[in-house]
Amino acid sequence: MKKVVKSLFFCIFIGLYSACTQPRPTSDGSAEDVIENIKYAKDKRTNLCFGMLSSASADGFRNVSVTCVPCDSLKNVEVLIVGE
């Protein structure tokens, strides 16, 4: 029975490990490319606007950086409205 459990655990581990793929970076690091990948959102509940940048770390994790930005500076970009 122990061999079956160990074999099953090993198969599940290998399956999960092989299914995990490293996300591709969303930018090549140039300033233009980074700026093009910034997304903007406005929270209807608070009327605050946010700039968000998603990237992949060297060890394969997805990182999202978020900062508050002035809403009046977003007149020429697409803004996603979120909230109630």
C-alpha angles and dihedrals in degrees: 000000000000090000091053092050092047091048092048092048090048092051092049091048093050091046093052093043094051092046092058110090127183111252115241116246113259093217140030091225099256116133093240093052093048092050092049090055097053112111124200131212136179122211108220092201095058102018088230122140126217136197115213131192123188122201141159122245124223091257093054103261123134114238125196119193117198130187135170114250133185109269093215090063092062098072095115100042135071112263123195112218113218134176135054 
